[in-house]
Amino acid sequence: MKFKTRHYDFIIVGSGVAGLSFALGTKDLKGLTIARSSLTRTNTNLAQGGIAAAVGEGDSPELHLEDTLRAGAGLCDRAAVEVLVNEAPEAIRRLVDMGASFDRRPDGSFDLSREGAHSRRRVLHARGYETGKEVQETLLKSVKKIGIELGAGFFCLDLVVDNGRVTGIWAWDENNGELHCILAPIVMLATGGCGELYLYTTNSWLSGGDGFSIAYRAGAVIRDPEMIQFHPTALFLPGYPEGEPLPLITEALRGDGAALHNAAGEQFMLRYHPDGELAPRDITTLAIFTEMEKEKSNCVFLDVSGVEAFPERFPYIYEECIRNGITPGKDKIPVTPAMHYSMGGIKTDIDGHAALPGLYAAGEVSSTGVHGANRLASNSLLEGLVFGDRAAKAAVRDFPRMPKPETPGEYLSFPSEGVPSEETLLEIKKNIRRLLWSNAGIVRSEESLCNALSELDRMEQLFESEKNIFDPALVPLNYSVRNALTMSKLIATGAYNRRESRGAHKRCDFPEPVSPEGKHTELVVNKPVPEPIG
Ligand code: SIN
């Protein structure tokens, strides 16, 4: 397959908070940021609750650290969490200086909300809980001002690896069906998560685990892929199109007095945790799951009648409910847990370096060690801001020592001899969503995970064996199925190997953690799966 070659100092794959923060820190270098679809179709754009930072009276980075470590259930990397919480106030100042407008109280101070497992009101929000949109637009405006090239409609197919060093990417231009070899000594992956692999998700539909999979194929270390966080409350809408993100019902609502009721009308959270509705997210999710099983219902209900000024404080959720025939306050809001966040990912140090020279990662696709086994609410936009910026500073320092990439002869993995039919590809995607939801979901077991792994093998065989005529229009779907299969196997392998329950990873056959301090899962292509944990 013929390809076009272009050269830059750095390439960023992904245009959410982590990618754009990286772009802003590298403004003296020649860079390109690419995104699939549009530059704003990101998980950042969908974020509601906000950004956690110790900026309120009576709060401190130490308290933020304690809450993050407690939620992380023994799997956080303390040094990384210290960076996160100490640099948080400065990250907020940078955003405000760029023009971000956070919701404020009449006295001008930030209107901080409280979410599960936070000991203080600490979460900044904007536009009445459409915080992600404010962050996305503010960063994008600033990036446009410094003149970094932006390319929408580019799908990163694979990394270019030369003698163990990442020297660029292979990308498919979806606008005109062309293959590009984009070379740069610095490649930043900021591609977000993998919610699209689950039946119910709050994630954007372009979150199929692409970044994890291309990094894994290239030789990066994927750490703790089994650590999938399920948000307790997504709006449950029967008949909602499968694979579309379910609207999120922010935890901040429970911080403001909303209560969870089961299908029998009982308020149940105090039966599961002394903090009731403000219990850590994993406990709330498991409690909802248990109540749904007990009552044989496919949702529970959020009673918001105790939330003051609901329509004014939470306009987005209010409108979403009204659009779906629910009047908050009068009607209880039906909610279900949904896949929300991947806490594991490409292992990096605190400056964004992955295990392969030339490769950097930040945001949800990375595993910096800040989230452990259970991310504290509203630490994710923060992670993208802090570690995107740190990785940029590291890349600028590294750049003068990096060799200039050489153009490769050809792209050997390109499926020139044909791809499966569209029908087969879509069927595999649909089956993955159902399989992971039921077999590698909120509660897992050896049996469910063995089934998942053998089903995934079967799907992979079908994917590899069915080669129809080459159709350029199917290249993106073909790669997204290939990536979905890779990432699903990583999740199921990690979950199978972790013979304990820790944070968001619940095994009904191993209900306890093996020790207070957790061990990491590390998976590397062509290396044996490590000994089971537990
Ligand atoms: C929420 O608003 O409930 C989500 C916040 C988060 O996931 O960090």
Residues whose N, C-alpha, C, O or C-beta is under 5 A from the ligand:
A	BS01	SIN	Q48 G49 G50 I249 T250 E251 A252 L376 A377 S378 N379 S380
